[in-house]
Amino acid sequence: MGAETGSQARQKRIASLGYDYAAKPVRRALHCNLCGGDRFVTLAHRDRYGYPATADGCLRCGLVFLNPAMTAEAYTEFYIDVYRPLVSAYHGRTIDAASIQDEQRDYASARADFIEPRMRERSCKTLLDVGGSTGVVAHVMKQRFDLRATVIDPAPLEIEVARAFGLKTITGFVEDYDAGGATYDFIVLCQTVDHLLDVSLSLSKIRNLISDDGLFFVDIVDFRAAYRRNGSVEEAVKIDHPYYLTDETMRAYLSRSGFDVLGVDYAADHLHVGYLCAPGVQDPAALPDPARVDAQWREIRAIQNPLP
């Protein structure tokens, strides 16, 4: 018998978790979350972990998403018990609420540098970090810009760490958050939008939560960069990301939700793209250029069927 490959070792680690993704309750999307279209193309039948996850693309706007995706209840259980162990098994090293803090601190510092010039133009006092994990990003922003900070995240263990930083915390999803009429001057959605269960609803809620002169920062894992880097659509798909965004689909989401893009930040990892936005006027008809959508499908097909 030959030596075990890295891929085989990875699959053993994932299998040892005993997570039965196929048995989880799911919801099927009949309409695109971005444009409402109902004509889809299936791009992948498994994800990077080896789970039988199907990724569809909307033929009208190019949005890619898991279909079906797990229900909100199933995702809540996933983030409590499975998410960090699964990511750790995939990478072959411990990735948890303690180990990620240095990386999050570096990430937050770089984002703060990008945001600071616009922040100096405003008198922001309050921060809401949506999907704020351990609160490290919120803590860095709080200290840099002298803000009163609140973190909302569905993972109780990570919320406990955020609370230890002295931050106000909310355990749950932003889709379910009732702010009681409160607004925030600065809202961040860092490395989170791909995890949301309903991007359109979440951005609409964030638009209602932001003050008139506020700032909003959001960044995506650029799906096009991910499948190009991996040379595979399947390796760019993972059950922890219900959505797969590109520059075109994210800009359409922002326009439809009522945000004007002030600046764009291409992260040093060549994978994340950040958008600093201000409240604007909704453009409910905003869509990616159809020619760009068609080009994306052709590019994906070329990656799936590479020439020798």
Order of alpha helices (4+ residues) and beta strands (2+ residues): alpha-beta-beta-beta-beta-beta-alpha-alpha-alpha-beta-alpha-beta-alpha-beta-beta-alpha-beta-alpha-beta-alpha-beta-beta-alpha
